[in-house]
Amino acid sequence: MPPTSLYLHIPFCRHRCGYCDFNTYAGLDDLMPAYTEALIAEARWLAAAATEQAGQPLPVHTIFLGGGTPSLLPLDAMQRLLAALHEAYAIAADAEISLEANPGTLSLEYLAGLRAAGFNRLSLGVQSASPHELLVLERQHDFTDVINSVMWARQAGFDNLNLDWIFGLPGQSLASWQRNLELAVDLAPEHLSLYALSIEHGTPFKELDTRGLLALPDGDLAAEMYELADVKLAEAGFVQYEISNWAKPGPDGQPLACRHNLQYWRNLPYAGLGAGAHGFMAGHRTANVLAPAAYIKRMREATQAAKQPTLPRTPATASAELVDVQREMGETMMMGLRLVREGVSQDGFAQRFGNTLEQAYGRTITTLQRRGLLEDASGVLRLTQQGRLLGNQVFMEFV
């Protein structure tokens, strides 16, 4: 049985930022105890069903708590969650166990407790070092909170730290972005995730943009920001391994990549637990019910249900769609090409699908190579430097 990854969604936030389109909610803190119990119930349900089907506990090699703001959960809830996962699953001794956290929600005591519980990777949502840009983004922290969070994380024993940043912000200049990069490097993280601001439907930012009230950088400036990051981070010893992700080399010389996200990019199985969580198991894409209260209700009532769902569904599943081979191949191309060094292996693709890249996508690949967006490097298909800037155009060719 191949190792699986677990994603646990924590939907609580102090404030829902204007650009955010994730399944998050402010003002529902009173649901946290019941939500924790529901998460544990779903995790145990999935583990029991998988064990019954396979005859052995489900092997897990990465766990990721995302949100929302997972660091709003009390420490005792975090400890109970991890303990329940260890009881229910065959978790690898060297498993990567990650937590997303917002600066301003952390303390040294809390981080030390997380580390003692078993968390070994921390991802901080910094987004910007500029007070003005943080205000535009409606973030609830300042850069002093970031500095303190990094210091406390190190004191607590975290030696695998990621910082999230956003570029292409309203009114942002190239000089401001360069200053952000310099401060990011000064914080000495092992990993950096840099995302271009995306204006999503249904968000306040989308409404402002529609009314012409967001002074967004043009495409050329955003591209300059991305290229500047590539140069500056390379000079600082970071290796780009995915379109939006850079990491320092580890003891083996390879980048300290986020192993959990590699599971997504390699299109391998993962379970999504929690309100609105998505998963990919047993050839199905699954999605859970969105509302936290509805999620809690479903898990509370699961034991009384006359008919139990079968894998990959859980009592919280709202939809489960079978992925046919053609779609899985396309998704494998779209996700795998995000890995700018690893790319998509000719041999690996053929072993997985019994079909060569040439047979499946020969004409498309040739066209993209002629446009200078793809290259074949010793049997590995990957994006060129220009292809990284136009990645979405490449990915759409495999839909």
C-alpha positions, 0 to 999 in steps of 0.5 A: 500500500503506497504511503498516503498524506493526511490534510486536516482543515481548520476553518477558523480565523480571527478575520477573513482577509479581503483576498481570501477565497478559502473555506474559512470563517471568523467568529465561530470560535465557540465551535472549536471543541466540537469541531476538534471532536468531529475531526478526530471522529472522521480521522478514526472513521477513515482509518478503520475503513481503510484498515478493514479494506486493506487488512492493515493500517493505512501508512501515512508519511505526511500530515498537514494542518491548514486553514484558516488559521490552525494556530487558533486551536488550543494546544490541548486540541492539537495534542489530542488530534495528533495523538488520535492520528498516531493511534489510528494510522501507521505514521512513519517515524520520519513523517513530516508533520506541518502546521500553518500559523499566523504571526500574532497568534503564537507564543513561545509556550504554544510553539514549544507545546506543538514541537513536543506534541510532534509537529516538526514543520511550521509554515508562517503566513507573513505575506509582506513586511510592509505596514502599508501592504499588510494593511491593504491585505487586511492582515492582523499582524505586523512585522515585529510579530513575524520576527518574534514568531521566527525567534520563538519557533527556533527556541522551541526547536523547529528546524524546518520553517517556511514563510509565505509571501505574496507579490503583485500587491495593489500599489506594490513597487519593484523596490518594495518587493525587493525589500520584502525579499531581503527581509525574507532572506534575513529571517533565515528560513529553510523554505520560502513560498512566493505567490502572485496575488490572485483575484478570486471570484466572490472575494471583496478584492474581486468587487474592488477590482471590478469597480476599478479600485485596486491599483494592481501591477501590470503583467510585466511588473509582476513578471519582473517581481518573479524574476527578481525573486529567482535571482535574489533567492539563488544568490542567497542559496535557495533552490527553486524546486516548484513554480512558487517554492524555494528551499535551502539544500538539506543534509543530502544536498537536495532542497528541503522541499515540502514533502506534503505538497510533493504528494499533491504535485506528484498526483499521489493519494491524500485524504482530506479531513475537515469542513471543505477538505478535498482528497484524492483516494482510491481513484476519486476526488472527494470534497467534504461539506463546507459549513463547520456546523454541518460538518460537526452534525454529520460526524455526530450522527454518523454512528447512528446512520443505518447505512455507512459510506464506503471508501473513499467517502466518509460521513462528511463527504459531499461529493466523490468523483471517479477520475478516469485514466485520461483525466488522471494523466492530464492532472499528472501533467499539470501538477508534475510540470509545476516541479521545475527540476523534477518535471514529469519523467518519461519512464515514470509516466509510462510505468504509471499509465502504460502509455508513453508521453509521446503517445498521450501528448506528442503533438501538444508537447512538440508545439510547446517545445517549439514555443520555448515553453517546454524542454526535454532534459534527459528523459524528463519533461519540464518547463523552461524559464519562459515556461515558468512565467507562462505556466498556466498557458502550458497547463491548460494544454493538458486539460 
